[in-house]
Every structure is written in C-alpha cells, then in structure tokens.
Amino acid sequence: MSGAVVHSNGRVLLVRRSDDDEYLPGREELPSGGVDDGESIDEGRTRELQEEIALGEHRVDDGSVGLFDYTDGHGRLARQFTFSIPWPNGEPRLSPEHSSYRWIDRV
C-alpha cells in the first residue's frame, strides 16, 4: 500500500469514500491504494494519486516517508508507506470511489 499526506497552506487533504463503495463506504481517509504486481511503491503511489485525486507528476517532501503495518480487511498482514506531498494548485478531481473531499488543519 502507498498513501499520501497531501498538504497545502498548512492543511491536509481528506477524501470521503462514496456511500455505495464496497470497501469502507462513507469513510474519510488519506488518498491511498494498493501497489500492483510489478509496480514500485513510487509507481503505485503515482498511479493511485492520479486515479483518486487527479494529481499527476508530483514531488515528495524530503525525509517524509513513514510506514506502518496493519491487518487488512481480509485478515492479511499489510504494510503501508505514506509520503508527504505538496498540492500544486487548483482543486482535486475525485474518482467515482470518492464522493467528496475537505482540507483540514494540521495538528
């Protein structure tokens, strides 16, 4: 898994899963997703950010990679790498799996 703390002007982007999505409907989350077989973590992150919020080429903040292990919805051990990424400008365009987004203040 690869995720992103997308930030702009001291705020962080949260996306809300569509109510009819089969995976965690209505849940707010950071943009994230799986890394496909044969993809690097960077390739998977780039693809997922393009699909979920229409963020194309982007840069990752220096020294911003974090990771955590968790048990996924199928009971399998998984690892997520999370990157800090500045939002360039404009507004995100969401995929159908998300119904809305909001910017929250960093704590």
Stockholm file with secondary structure:
# STOCKHOLM 1.0

chainA/1-107         MSGAVVHSNGRVLLVRRSDDDEYLPGREELPSGGVDDGESIDEGRTRELQEEIALGEHRVDDGSVGLFDYTDGHGRLARQFTFSIPWPNGEPRLSPEHSSYRWIDRV
#=GR chainA/1-107 SS CEEEEEEETTEEEEEEECTTCSSSTTCEECSEECCCTTCCHHHHHHHHHHHHHCCCSCCCCTTCCEEEEEECTTSCEEEEEEEEEECCSSCCCCCTTEEEEEEEECC
#=GC SS_cons         CEEEEEEETTEEEEEEECTTCSSSTTCEECSEECCCTTCCHHHHHHHHHHHHHCCCSCCCCTTCCEEEEEECTTSCEEEEEEEEEECCSSCCCCCTTEEEEEEEECC
//
